[in-house]
Amino acid sequence: MAEPIQVPLMADLSAQGKTPEYLFWVGCAGAFDSRYQRVTKAMIQILTILKIDYAVLGPEETCTGDPAKRAGNEFLFQMQAQQNIATLDMYKVKKIITACPHCFNTLKNEYPDSGGNYDVIHHSQFLQQLINEGKIKMKENGDFKGKKITYHDSCYLGRANNVYEAPRAILEALDADLVEMKRCRTTGLCCGAGGAQMFKDAEKGNKEVNIERTEDLLATNAKVLAVACPFCMTMMSDGVKHFEKEQEIAVLDLAEIVVKDMKKG
């Protein structure tokens, strides 16, 4: 059995007078959602294998305030933002990695208005950089070789922040068969959970958004759907289950795909 990884905490490193290069912002889903916890573990594995100088906030991390802001509660958002900025500045955080596009967008684009200025990078961008620098090397005959893979653009990563190439560059490094859904990149379709829709009942209509998006997925005949967002993970996994295709189509985050196929030695 593999030895458990000791995840460094900001508080512990600070007590030793150390400031790591990166803060890994786990996010609510990465901490509490049982499915997305596996993505957090995959990222931790990658960071540990590559000896990246990082730490997490652990119990000191709270929600960025994104759902509150999207739902219209600006006052609650400001409270959450100020609390987080105080914590980040106390630890002299400069660079932040996160696997959640909602956290990424909020920390990068909205915290500066409240005085929180950080170099924020989404894990898809970070993983692409590591591949480009040769720090991550993929196996030549890995699990995904020759498999048909498609990628779902998260709204808060793609259209909100123009990050389209990094996720695809990761998938192209696998030597897999990357196919695009009809609606992709700037014309991609939302999974149905963004803008705090995840936390409210569906409105009246003929079809759920995630079902419509899953139909786009099924039209590609892909066996792997790559995602880069916890909301997209939930909505697309539910869509695949709706069509009873969970035995045929794997819904995986980019970090899970990389950790599965990267050379460990």
Secondary structure, 3 states (H helix, E strand, C coil): CCCCCCCCEHHHHHHCCCCCCEEEECHHHHHHCHHHHHHHHHHHHHHHHCCCCEEECHHHCCCCCHHHHHCCCHHHHHHHHHHHHHHHHHCCCCEEEECCHHHHHHHHHHHHHHCCCCEEEEHHHHHHHHHHCCCCCECCCCCCCCCEEEECCCCCCCCCCCCCHHHHHHHHCCCCEEECCCCCHHHCCCCCCCCCHHHCCCCCCCCCHHHHHHHHHHHHCCCEEEECCHHHHHHHHHHHHHCCCCCCCEEEEHHHHHHHHECCC
